[in-house]
Amino acid sequence: MESLAYKCPNCSADLKFDAATQTFTCDFCSSSFTKAEMDEIAAKQEELAAAERPEEEIRTDEEFAEHTSVYSCDSCGATIMADDTTAATFCYYCHNPVILRGRVSGDYRPSYVLPFQIDREQAIGHFQDWCKRHKFLPSDFLSAAQQEKITGLYVPFWVTDCDLNAEMDALGKKVRSWTSGDYHYTETREYALTRKAKVVLRGLPADGASHIDDELMEAVEPFDYRQVQPFAMQYLSGFLAERYDMNMAAMFPRIQKRAVQASDQLLRSSMKNYTTVSVTRSDIKVMSTNWEYMLLPVWFMTYKYRDKVYEFALNGQTAKFVGEPPVSRGKLAAFAAVLGVLAAVITLVVGVMMK
């Protein structure tokens, strides 16, 4: 007889029965469900387990597995996917050669893909424009060899719809001051504020590749999902793709944090008509989530300078460029020396004019 593990509707981790509270709990996202809620969840999961996968979906998974190769970097451990026309490549992260390891499972087939809107020539142009605004870059940072390392990468993202219950209590103050004759008056009025809302967030992204810096990917947002297409192999042609190594359960804490922060800001924004607002209670819970696995386009480049790896990303749809510029100590020292000489000359001229 086959067993069925009941999954959390928020993060898909296994649910466990807590004898102390007589509820079903999730160790990953701390969700809990009553017996009545569990009966409904179990019925849905049993129905899904009993249903056969559509033949078209099985065929698409098989096609994906057949035409997608996996390259592994022995240096940093990144796993890169490419179409079967790619003979050899390098790791976008550390630039070392990567080795073909075989085929990827159809389990990693994305549901959707956002095709690149920025081609390689345009990406290099945006990179050069960014360089012009930073005067102390190392000389080889602008070299043709470095520009050749700019890589079009489909980044694996979990894009999540979240439903939340949000409650907040706060103390709002309105302060008014005026002067009458010789007296200055200050009037302070206090208000008990309460907010309750059902918050719906759509398309909250989080990259599922542990090798890619999360802050860098959040900085390169937003993406316009209106241009998303059902996944097809031809979109991989000429580009690389990272395979996710963090599943929904591992990603939930990040999604939960972003969803709670967005809901918190939404409630606070409704209290702007006060001089000061002090929150006394905040209770924001993620009630349900719906996940989609999709590939989003990013032009990616790394640069190693003085044992530090600098990462740069260009949104392959909007051309938003992010990254921390490396600073050449030699150029900075030379500039400081010029300023020092200039300051000395100015001081000498001023001294001569005063005599």
C-alpha positions as CSV (number, residue, x, y, z in Angstrom):
1,M,0.0,0.0,0.0
2,E,1.4,3.4,-1.0
3,S,1.8,6.1,1.7
4,L,0.9,9.7,1.1
5,A,2.9,12.5,2.8
6,Y,0.7,15.6,3.4
7,K,2.3,18.8,2.2
8,C,2.1,22.3,3.5
9,P,0.0,24.5,1.2
10,N,2.5,27.3,1.7
11,C,5.9,25.7,1.1
12,S,5.2,22.1,0.1
13,A,7.2,20.7,3.1
14,D,5.8,17.7,5.0
15,L,3.2,18.4,7.7
16,K,3.5,16.7,11.1
17,F,0.8,16.1,13.7
18,D,1.5,18.0,17.0
19,A,0.0,16.0,19.8
20,A,0.3,18.9,22.3
21,T,-1.8,21.4,20.2
22,Q,-3.8,18.8,18.2
23,T,-2.8,20.6,15.0
24,F,-0.8,19.8,11.9
25,T,2.3,21.9,11.8
26,C,5.1,22.7,9.3
27,D,8.7,22.8,10.6
28,F,9.8,25.0,7.7
29,C,7.4,27.9,7.7
30,S,5.7,27.4,11.1
31,S,2.2,27.2,9.5
32,S,-0.4,25.2,11.5
33,F,-3.7,23.7,10.5
34,T,-6.7,22.4,12.4
35,K,-8.3,19.0,11.8
36,A,-11.0,20.5,9.6
37,E,-8.4,22.4,7.5
38,M,-6.3,19.3,7.3
39,D,-9.2,17.2,6.0
40,E,-9.7,19.7,3.1
41,I,-6.0,19.8,2.3
42,A,-5.7,16.0,2.4
43,A,-8.7,15.6,0.1
44,K,-7.1,17.9,-2.5
45,Q,-3.7,16.2,-2.2
46,E,-5.2,12.7,-2.6
47,E,-7.1,13.9,-5.6
48,L,-3.9,15.2,-7.2
49,A,-1.9,12.1,-6.3
50,A,-4.6,9.9,-8.0
51,A,-4.8,12.0,-11.1
52,E,-2.6,10.9,-14.0
53,R,-0.2,13.5,-15.6
54,P,-1.4,14.7,-18.9
55,E,0.3,13.0,-21.8
56,E,1.4,16.4,-23.3
57,E,3.1,17.3,-20.1
58,I,5.0,14.1,-19.9
59,R,6.1,14.5,-23.6
60,T,7.3,18.1,-22.9
61,D,9.3,16.9,-19.9
62,E,10.9,14.2,-22.0
63,E,11.8,16.7,-24.8
64,F,13.3,19.0,-22.2
65,A,15.5,16.2,-20.8
66,E,16.6,15.0,-24.2
67,H,17.7,18.4,-25.5
68,T,19.2,20.0,-22.4
69,S,22.8,19.4,-21.3
70,V,24.2,19.9,-17.8
71,Y,27.6,21.5,-17.3
72,S,29.2,21.5,-13.8
73,C,31.9,23.8,-12.6
74,D,34.5,21.9,-10.5
75,S,35.8,25.2,-9.1
76,C,32.7,26.8,-7.5
77,G,30.1,24.0,-7.9
78,A,27.6,25.9,-10.2
79,T,25.4,23.8,-12.4
80,I,24.6,25.3,-15.8
81,M,22.0,24.2,-18.3
82,A,22.3,24.8,-22.1
83,D,20.7,23.5,-25.2
84,D,22.2,20.5,-27.0
85,T,24.0,22.7,-29.6
86,T,26.4,24.1,-26.9
87,A,29.7,22.2,-27.3
88,A,31.6,23.9,-24.5
89,T,31.3,26.9,-22.3
90,F,32.6,28.5,-19.1
91,C,31.2,29.2,-15.7
92,Y,29.5,32.6,-15.7
93,Y,30.4,33.0,-12.0
94,C,34.1,32.2,-11.8
95,H,35.1,32.0,-15.5
96,N,36.6,28.5,-15.2
97,P,35.9,26.0,-17.9
98,V,32.9,23.7,-17.2
99,I,32.6,20.0,-17.9
100,L,29.6,18.3,-19.6
101,R,28.0,16.0,-17.0
102,G,25.1,14.6,-19.1
103,R,21.4,15.4,-19.3
104,V,19.1,17.2,-16.9
105,S,15.9,15.6,-15.5
106,G,12.6,16.8,-16.8
107,D,11.7,17.7,-13.2
108,Y,13.8,20.9,-13.7
109,R,11.7,22.0,-16.7
110,P,10.4,25.5,-16.0
111,S,6.7,26.3,-16.6
112,Y,7.4,29.7,-18.1
113,V,10.3,31.8,-19.5
114,L,10.7,35.5,-20.0
115,P,12.6,35.9,-23.3
116,F,15.6,38.2,-23.5
117,Q,14.7,41.7,-24.9
118,I,18.3,43.0,-24.8
119,D,20.8,41.3,-27.2
120,R,24.5,41.0,-26.5
121,E,25.5,44.1,-28.5
122,Q,23.1,46.2,-26.5
123,A,24.2,44.7,-23.2
124,I,27.8,45.6,-24.0
125,G,26.7,49.1,-24.9
126,H,24.9,49.5,-21.5
127,F,28.0,48.2,-19.8
128,Q,30.2,50.7,-21.5
129,D,27.9,53.6,-20.7
130,W,28.0,52.5,-17.0
131,C,31.8,52.4,-17.1
132,K,31.9,56.0,-18.4
133,R,30.3,57.2,-15.2
134,H,33.0,55.5,-13.0
135,K,36.4,57.1,-13.4
136,F,38.6,54.9,-11.2
137,L,37.9,51.5,-12.7
138,P,41.0,49.2,-13.2
139,S,42.3,49.4,-16.8
140,D,41.6,45.8,-17.7
141,F,38.0,46.1,-16.5
142,L,37.3,47.8,-19.8
143,S,39.2,45.3,-22.0
144,A,37.7,43.3,-24.8
145,A,38.6,40.1,-23.0
146,Q,36.5,41.2,-20.0
147,Q,33.6,42.2,-22.2
148,E,33.7,38.8,-23.8
149,K,32.8,37.4,-20.4
150,I,29.4,39.1,-20.3
151,T,27.0,36.1,-20.3
152,G,23.3,36.0,-21.1
153,L,21.9,33.8,-18.3
154,Y,18.4,32.6,-17.6
155,V,18.2,32.8,-13.8
156,P,15.8,30.2,-12.1
157,F,13.2,32.1,-10.2
158,W,10.3,31.0,-8.0
159,V,7.6,33.5,-8.7
160,T,5.0,33.4,-6.0
161,D,1.4,34.6,-5.4
162,C,0.7,35.2,-1.7
163,D,-2.5,35.7,0.3
164,L,-2.0,37.2,3.7
165,N,-4.0,38.3,6.7
166,A,-2.7,41.5,8.1
167,E,-3.6,43.3,11.3
168,M,-1.9,46.4,12.9
169,D,-2.6,48.6,15.9
170,A,-0.8,51.9,16.3
171,L,-0.9,55.2,18.2
172,G,-1.2,58.2,15.8
173,K,-0.4,61.7,16.9
174,K,-1.3,65.0,15.3
175,V,0.7,68.0,16.5
176,R,-0.3,71.6,15.9
177,S,1.7,74.6,17.0
178,W,0.9,78.4,16.9
179,T,1.8,81.6,18.5
180,S,-0.6,84.1,20.0
181,G,0.8,87.3,21.5
182,D,3.6,86.4,23.9
183,Y,2.6,82.8,24.1
184,H,3.5,79.7,22.0
185,Y,1.0,76.9,22.0
186,T,1.3,73.2,21.1
187,E,-1.7,70.9,20.7
188,T,-1.2,67.2,20.5
189,R,-4.1,64.9,19.7
190,E,-3.8,61.1,20.0
191,Y,-5.7,58.5,18.0
192,A,-6.0,54.8,18.4
193,L,-5.4,53.3,14.9
194,T,-6.5,49.8,13.7
195,R,-5.9,48.3,10.3
196,K,-7.2,44.9,9.1
197,A,-6.6,43.7,5.6
198,K,-6.5,40.7,3.3
199,V,-3.4,41.4,1.2
200,V,-3.0,39.8,-2.2
201,L,0.5,39.9,-3.7
202,R,1.1,38.6,-7.2
203,G,4.4,37.7,-8.8
204,L,6.8,38.0,-5.9
205,P,10.1,36.7,-7.2
206,A,13.1,35.0,-5.5
207,D,16.0,33.3,-7.4
208,G,16.4,29.6,-6.6
209,A,20.2,29.4,-7.4
210,S,22.4,29.4,-4.3
211,H,25.4,30.6,-6.3
212,I,23.8,33.9,-7.3
213,D,23.8,36.8,-4.9
214,D,20.2,37.4,-3.6
215,E,20.7,41.1,-3.1
216,L,22.0,41.5,-6.6
217,M,18.9,39.7,-8.1
218,E,16.6,41.8,-6.0
219,A,18.3,45.0,-7.1
220,V,17.9,44.1,-10.8
221,E,14.1,43.8,-10.4
222,P,11.4,44.4,-11.5
223,F,10.4,42.2,-14.4
224,D,7.3,42.7,-16.5
225,Y,5.5,39.3,-16.4
226,R,3.2,40.4,-19.2
227,Q,5.8,39.2,-21.7
228,V,6.2,35.8,-20.1
229,Q,5.8,32.8,-22.4
230,P,5.2,29.1,-21.8
231,F,8.6,27.4,-21.7
232,A,10.0,26.2,-25.0
233,M,13.5,24.9,-25.8
234,Q,14.2,27.4,-28.5
235,Y,14.4,30.2,-25.9
236,L,17.6,28.6,-24.5
237,S,19.4,28.8,-27.9
238,G,22.4,31.1,-27.6
239,F,22.0,31.5,-23.8
240,L,22.9,29.6,-20.6
241,A,20.5,28.8,-17.8
242,E,21.2,28.0,-14.1
243,R,19.4,25.0,-12.7
244,Y,17.7,25.7,-9.4
245,D,19.2,24.0,-6.3
246,M,16.7,25.5,-3.7
247,N,13.2,24.1,-3.7
248,M,10.0,25.8,-2.6
249,A,10.5,24.7,1.1
250,A,13.9,26.2,1.1
251,M,12.7,29.4,-0.6
252,F,9.7,30.0,1.6
253,P,11.5,32.0,4.4
254,R,12.7,34.6,1.8
255,I,9.3,34.8,0.2
256,Q,7.6,35.1,3.6
257,K,9.9,37.9,4.6
258,R,9.3,39.9,1.4
259,A,5.6,39.3,1.6
260,V,5.4,40.4,5.3
261,Q,7.5,43.5,4.6
262,A,5.3,44.5,1.6
263,S,2.2,44.1,3.7
264,D,3.7,46.0,6.6
265,Q,4.5,48.9,4.3
266,L,1.0,48.8,2.8
267,L,-0.6,49.1,6.2
268,R,1.8,51.9,7.3
269,S,1.1,53.8,4.1
270,S,-2.5,54.1,5.2
271,M,-1.5,56.1,8.3
272,K,0.3,59.0,6.6
273,N,-2.1,61.7,7.8
274,Y,-0.5,61.9,11.2
275,T,2.6,63.7,12.6
276,T,3.9,60.5,14.1
277,V,2.8,56.9,14.2
278,S,4.0,54.3,16.7
279,V,3.0,50.7,15.9
280,T,2.0,48.8,19.1
281,R,1.0,45.5,17.5
282,S,1.6,43.9,14.1
283,D,0.3,40.5,13.2
284,I,0.9,39.5,9.5
285,K,0.5,35.9,8.4
286,V,0.9,34.2,5.0
287,M,-2.2,32.1,4.6
288,S,-1.6,30.5,1.2
289,T,0.9,30.6,-1.7
290,N,0.9,29.6,-5.3
291,W,4.3,28.9,-6.9
292,E,5.5,29.1,-10.5
293,Y,9.0,28.1,-11.6
294,M,10.3,30.3,-14.5
295,L,13.5,31.5,-16.1
296,L,14.1,35.3,-16.1
297,P,16.7,37.0,-18.3
298,V,19.9,38.5,-16.9
299,W,23.1,39.6,-18.5
300,F,25.7,38.6,-15.9
301,M,29.4,39.4,-15.4
302,T,32.0,38.9,-12.7
303,Y,35.4,40.5,-12.3
304,K,38.1,39.5,-9.8
305,Y,40.3,42.3,-8.5
306,R,42.7,42.0,-5.5
307,D,41.1,38.6,-4.4
308,K,37.6,40.0,-4.4
309,V,34.9,39.0,-6.9
310,Y,32.7,41.8,-8.2
311,E,29.3,40.8,-9.6
312,F,27.3,42.8,-12.1
313,A,23.9,42.2,-13.6
314,L,21.9,43.8,-16.3
315,N,18.1,43.1,-16.5
316,G,17.7,41.4,-19.9
317,Q,14.3,42.9,-20.3
318,T,14.5,46.5,-18.9
319,A,18.3,47.1,-19.2
320,K,18.6,48.1,-15.5
321,F,22.3,47.7,-14.5
322,V,23.4,47.0,-11.0
323,G,26.8,46.2,-9.4
324,E,29.5,47.7,-7.1
325,P,32.3,49.3,-9.2
326,P,35.9,48.1,-8.3
327,V,38.3,51.0,-7.6
328,S,41.9,51.0,-8.9
329,R,44.1,52.1,-6.1
330,G,46.7,53.3,-8.6
331,K,44.3,55.6,-10.3
332,L,42.9,56.8,-7.0
333,A,46.4,57.5,-5.7
334,A,47.3,59.4,-8.9
335,F,44.2,61.5,-8.7
336,A,44.9,62.3,-5.0
337,A,48.5,63.3,-6.0
338,V,47.2,65.6,-8.7
339,L,44.8,67.2,-6.2
340,G,47.7,67.6,-3.7
341,V,49.8,69.4,-6.3
342,L,46.9,71.5,-7.4
343,A,46.2,72.5,-3.8
344,A,49.9,73.4,-3.3
345,V,49.9,75.6,-6.4
346,I,46.8,77.4,-5.3
347,T,48.3,78.0,-1.9
348,L,51.5,79.4,-3.5
349,V,49.6,81.7,-5.9
350,V,47.4,83.0,-3.0
351,G,50.6,83.6,-1.0
352,V,52.2,85.5,-3.8
353,M,49.1,87.6,-4.4
354,M,48.9,88.6,-0.7
355,K,52.5,89.9,-0.6
